[in-house]
Amino acid sequence: TEHLLLSSHSHSTSQAPAWRLHILINPIQANMLMQRAMMLATAQQRMAAAAASSRLRAVAPTIANEAIRASSSTTEPGLPKSLLTKEEGVHQTVQVRGKWKNRPLFRRQGDVRFKDGKEAADLLVREANRRDSHELEYIDSISAVMECLTPIYDRNPKYAFAAKTLMEPERLIQFRVAWIDDVGVNRMNRGYRVQYNSTLGPYMGGMHFGSHVTNSVIKSLGFDSVFSNALTGFPQGAAVGGSDFNPLDKSDAELQRFCQSYMTELAKYIGPDQDMPWMGMGVGAQEMGFLYGQYKRINMRIGTNDGRFMLSGDFPEAPGYGVVHFADAMLQDKGSSLKGKRCMIIGSGKVARSVAQKLIDYGAIPITFSDVSGHVYEPDGITDAKLNTITQIKTERSALLGRYIIASTSAQFNKPEDMLDIPCDLCFPCGAMNIIDSDAVQKLADNGCEGIIEGGQACVTPKGRKALKKRGMRYGPHTMTLTGPAIVHALGTDATDALLKQEVDRIY
């Protein structure tokens, strides 16, 4: 104690380190420590301690005032704050110190710290791999997001600790869905709902039906929806649900029985002020009708005052329209436009068809559609009449796109054999996840494609995104382009395409 007091005085007040400053500006504690030092010291030491105590009392008020002035002058009033600021605290008035980097990010078999943003991102991805290495889609999403956030961690290390918490969903629900098919056989599927984050508001997110839906896919989509919903600026949390049920080869009666069984269990975890689902892959207006009908049967409270609960069936074109609005904003930013652009559309679902409709409205030329049977290519472009014919075909359950060549004399079916060999200006993948890899990007670029705008969830693989960057192609990630449903849900029943376009321009 005596050494601490004496060495504190040996430094000038302007150079006193923080751990000594605490002693100097606390007179009561300083007196107690000095009394204890005088009791234990020799006569010679008591004389030195007494001299030190008198000098400490003289300089303590000056040091305290200087500390207050220094802390109040760290920021200039009126300057905008951002995640990249070098300040922290509730009002961002305290200078960031090395304390966040000195804290261990993980404490497993020894403290694990990081020196820069890249090392923090690598540690977070490594932790995700340690926990869920078998969930490949989820690991891909974590890796892509952490790589993008590396500059944030560099300038403000505390956000690496927030990301560690954000990676883990708040609640993951998996349940059995039993239903009976038309033959009378008892069928079994898995139902999911991951309520990922409710920081900004109640859980909100799509539902997806398809044989590709797994625990990994649901967690991946849920993690991406955290950032996608936050991007809109509305008070929306993030959630995603679905089932490994394939609705394409089921009758209407089977679909109804499955949806009723699925909602019977899901209704325990959703509600107007808790979790609000909307349409997604394999879940259209008909499926939402069956699900909402069952929810009404087992719940007295069926909606909010503004009528937003499960309303996405009122504007089913929102996802596709939002994709095209973002594509237009991207081109306008570079001094170009969609007018006259030849656009390749991969897929033929409701999102792909709404993308085609809005492209026609913008003056672009959609030239392709595809499904499991193959692809159709219209060299002169798909008009409104041809799009209506395709819509009638795809509206029938289990109908394949190949039937379209009977109604069109100019359409080519599976010619050329590889759809990516068709020259185009823009590509809109609206199909399954990870269908555009690095080889596909190279082929599109060689055929004159200027950019890829995702109309589906994570259609471009991580290697594909790196190839896009190397080839200098434009890229519209699904985290940005698929915010249409979230925007429409926030706007409520008065949502229109004009308002959607206005919000997209604001977000861009």
N, C-alpha and C positions, 0 to 999 in steps of 0.2 A: 504493500500500500504506500509506504513511504517513497519507494522508488518511482511509483507511478506519479505521485504528486510532484516530486522534485523534477522528474524528467518532463512533466507537462510544462512546468515553468520555464524549462530551458529552451523551449521553442517560442518564437514570437507568436502573438495572437493571430496574425494573418496566415501563419503556416500551420496552425494547430490542426492535427488530423481529427476526423469525425469522432473516433472512439475516445479521444481525450476531451473534445469539446463538450461531450455529455457531462463529464465530471465538472468542467469549469462553469457551466451555466446552471448548475444545480447546487446552490449554496448549502442547503440542508444536508444533502448527501456528502458534500465536501467536508463539512464540519464534523460529521460522524466519523468519516474516514480519518480525518486528521487527529481527532481525539484518540482513536484506537492506535494510530501510529505513535502518538506521544506516550501512551501508556506502555507500549512494548519496546520503545527505543531506549538507547542509552542516553546519558546526559548530553553528550555531544550531538547525538542524532536529534534529541528534543529541541536543541537550539536551532538546528538547520530546519526542522519541520515548522517551528514557530515562525521563522523568517519567511518560509515558503507560504504559510497560510495567510500572512498579512498581504503578501504580494498577490496571491490568488484572489482574495476578496476585492482587491483594487481593480483587477483587470476583468473580472467575471461579467459585470454589466456591459462593458464595451464589447466583449466577445458575443454576448447574447444579442445586442442590438445589430451588430454586423451580420450575425446569422439570420436574423429576421429580415433585414434588408436584402440579403443575398437570395433568400428563398422567395421573396415577393417580386424579384426582378428577373426571374428566369424566363418569363414569357412576356411578349409584347401584346397589349390588348388589341383585339380586333382581328388578329391573324387567324385564318382558317385552320382547323385541326383535321388531321387525317390519320390513318393507320400507320403512315410512314413517318410521323413526327418523331422527334427525339425526346419527347416529353411524355409523362405518364401521370397517373393519379386520376381522381374523379373528374377534376376540371383540367387535367393535363397541364398542371402548373409546377410539377416536380421534375427535375431533370432525370432522365433515365441513367441509371448507374449500372455497374457491372453485376449488381446483385442478382438479376434474373439469369444471367449466364453462369453465375457462380452456383446457382441452385441446381441440384441434380434433376434432370428431366425424368429419369427413371431410377428406382432404387431396388434393383434386383441383382443379387450377387455383386454388390458394390455400387456406389453412386456413379451414374452415367451423366456426364455433362456434355455440352456442345460449345464449339468456338465460333461458328458462323451459321448462317441460315441454311446452307446446303447440308451441313452436318446434322442440324436439327431435323430437316426433312427426311434425311436418310434414317435417323433414329426412329422417327415416327412410322415410316414404312416398314422398318425392321420389326417394330413391335406388332404391327398389324399382321405381318407374316408369321410371327411367333404364335399369335393367337389363332389365326384363321388361314393358314397357308393353303388349305384345300379349296378355299373360296376364291377362285381365280378372278371372276368378274369384280368382286369386291376389292381385291388387292389392286386391280388395274385402276379402279376409281380413286382409291386412296393415293396411289403413286402419282397419278396425273394431277390431282389437286395439290398435293404437297409440293410437287415440283413447281407449280405456278405460284405458290405462296412463299417460296424461298426468299424473295426480296423483303417480304413483310417480316419474316423471322430475323433477317439480317439487321433491320433498322429498329425493330421493336421486339426483342426476344420473348417478352411475356406472352405473345400470341402463340408461340409454340406450345406453351402449357395449356392454353385454351384449346388448341387443336387436339391435344392428347385426350381431353375430355370429349371433344366433339366427335372423335372417331367412333366412339362406342354409343350405340343407340340407347335411348332411354328405356325402351320396352320393345321386346320382340315376341310376337304371339304366333304360335303355330298350333293348328288344331286339325282334327279329322273332319272330313266332309263326306258323309254317307248319303247316297241317293240311289234310286231304283231306275233302271233304264226301261225302254219300251218293251223289252222281252221279259221283264220281271226279275232281272239279275241284280243283286245288290252290288253297287259299284262304290269305290273308295278313292278319294283324292285328298290332297293336303291343301289346307288353307293357310294363308299367311297375312299378317299385318305388322309392319315394323313402324312404330311410332318413334321417329328418329330424334326429333328435337322440337321443343315447344318454347324456345327462348323468345321468339318474336310474337307468338300467338298460338291459338289452338292448332292441333295437328291437321294438316291438309295434304292431299296427294291422291294420285290415281290408283286404280285397280287394274290388274293385268291378268288375263286368262290365257293360258297356252301351255303346251307340253314343255316349253323351254324354261318355265318359271321354277326356280329353285330358291333355297334359302340365300345362296350367294347372289343371285340376280336381284332379289328383293332388297337385300342390304345395300347392294351397289346403287340401285335406283333411289333408295331412301337417302343415302349419303349425298348423291348428286342433287336431289330435290331440296336439301338444306340450302344450298347456294342458289339454286334456280328460283325458289320461292323468295329468298331474301333479296334477290336481284330486282324484283318488282317494286320493292319499297313499301309493300303493304304488310300489315301485321299478320303474317302467316307462318305457322310452324311447318314441319315437314313430316310426311308419313307416306308410305307406299304399301299396298297390299295386293293380293291376288291368289291364284291357285294354279296347279299344274293340270288343270282341266282344259281340254281342247274343244272349243265351242264350234269349230268349223264342220265337224262330222257328226253333230248331234241334231236331233229333231227339236222343234220348238217346245214340245212337252218335256223332253229330257232337259233342255236348257232351263226351263222354268223350275223343275224339281231340284236341279242342282243349285240354282240361285237361291231358292227358298231355304235349302239346307245350309248353304254357306252363310246367308245372312242371319239365320237363327243363332249361330254361334258368334258371328262378328258383331251383332247388335249389342252384345255385352260391353263392347269396348269403344263404340263410336257414339256420336251424338252431336247436336248443333253447337255446343260449347266445348266439345272435347276433341272430336276427330271427324272431319268432313271429307269423305271420299268423292272422287269424280272419275270420269271415264278414262280408259287407258287402252293398251293393246288388248284386243280381243273382247273389250267391254264397250259396247255401243249403247244407243238409246234403248234398244229392246232389253238388253241385260240390265241396264240401270232401272228400267221400269219394273222388272221382276224383283230386283233387290230392294227397291224402295217400297214396293207393295208389301213385301214380307216385313220390312222394318216397321211399317205403319201398323201391321197386325199385332205386333208384340210390344209396341211402345206408345204410351199416351202422348208424349211430347214428340211431334213429328217435324218441327221446323223452327226457325228463328223468326224474329219480327220482320226481318228484311227478306225472308224466303229464300236464303241462299243454300240451304242444306240439300246436297245431292241434286243440284239444279243443272249440272253440266249437259244434260240432255236438251236443254233449251237452246244451246248454241254448239252443236256437235262439230261445226267446221272450225272452231276456234284454234285447235292445235295447228292445222294446216295453214290457215290464214296467217297466224302469227309467224310461222316459218317464212312465208313469202314476204311479209312485211319487214322482217329482219334482213332478209336477203336484199330487198330494195334499199334499206337504210345503209347496208354495207357498200352497195354499188354507188349510191348517191354520195357517200363519203369520199369515194375515189373519183368522182366526176363522171360516173357512168350511170346506166339505168338497165332495167330488165327488158325494155322494149326491144324486140327482135332477137333476144337471146334464145338459142336452141337448148332446151333443158331436158336432161335425162332424169326420169323419175324411176327409182328402184322400189318396187312394191306396187300394190293395187288396193290397199285397204282404204278405210275412210279418211285417214290422214293424207295418203298419197293422192286420192281423188280431190280432196279439198285443196291441196297444194296445186294440182293441175288447174282447178277452176280459178284460183286467184292469180296464177301465172297468166292465164288467158286474159283476165281482167286488166293485168298490167301490160299487155301487149307482147308477152313472151310466147314462145312456141314449145309446149311440151311435146316430146316425140316418142316416149316409151312408157310402158307399164310392164310389170312382171309379177309372177307368183310361182308356186311350186311346179307348175306345168311348163314354164318357160317365160319368154318375153315377147311382146308385140312391139313392132317398130313402124311408126308412121312417118315416112320421109318428108312429107309436106306438113306435118304437124297434126296435133289432135285438136279438133274444133269442139265447140259446145255440143253439137249434135253427136259427134263420136264419143265424147265424154259421157253423155246421157246414156248411150248404148252400153258402154262399159259399166256404168253405175247400175243399170238394170241387171246386167249379168252377175255382177259381184254381190248384189243385194240378196240373190238367192243363195241359201246356205249350201256350202260345198261346191258351188259353181266355180269352174276354172276359166282362166282368161283366154284359153285357146278357142273358146266358142266365138270370140269376137271376130275372127277372120272370116266367118260365114257372113257377117253383116257388113264387112268392109272389103272393097276390091283393091284398095291400095296398101293394106296392112301386110307386113311381113312377119311371119311367126318363126322365132328362133333363127332368124337370118339377119346378121351373121350369127354364128353359133355362140360366140361370146358377146354378151351384151355390151361389155366395156370397149369393144372395138368400134362402136358407133361414135362418130365425131359429134361433139357437143361443146357448148360454152360453159354450162354449169351442170352439176350433178346434185340431185336431191335424193339421198338414200332414205327411204321411209320404211325399211324392212326390219329384219332381225338385227340383233346386236352383233358387232364385230364382223360385218360383211365386207368392209373396205379395209384391206390390209395394205402393206407397203407396195406389193406387186400391183394391186389394183390402182393405187395412186399413180404409180409410174406409167401404167397403161393409159389411164385417163389423161395424164399430162402430155403424153406423146401424141394423143389424138386431139389436142387443142383445148382441153378443159381448163378453164381459168380458176375454178374453185369448187369446193364441196360444202354444201349447207345441209346439216343433218336435220332430217324430218322424223327421225326415230331415235330411240334411246341408245347412245354409245355405238353408233353404226361404224365409226372409224376406230380401228385398233390403236394402241399406243405407238406401235411402229409406223402405222399409217400416218399419224399426226406428225411424227418426225420427218417422214418423207414429204408431206405437204410443205413443211417449213423449208426443206432443202430445195424443193422445186419452185418455191416462191408463189404457191397457190393460195388463194383466199380460203379461209376456213370458218364456218359458222358452227360452233359447238352446240350440242343439244342443251347444255346448261343454260344457254342464252336463247336459242331459237324456240324451245318448247315451253316458254313461259306463258303461252296463250291461255291455257286453262286456268292458271293462277290469276291472271289479269282479269279474265271474264268472271271468275268467282268473286273477286274483290269488287268488281263493278256492280254485280248483282243482276237482277232481272232486266235492268235497263241497258245492258251491254249491247253494243252494236259494233259492226265492223269498223265504222269511223272512229269510235272511241278506242277500239283495240289498236288501230293504226296510230292514234294519238299517243297512247301509252307506250307503244313500242318505240316510237321516235324519242319519247322522253327517256326511256331506259337506255336506248342506244347512245 
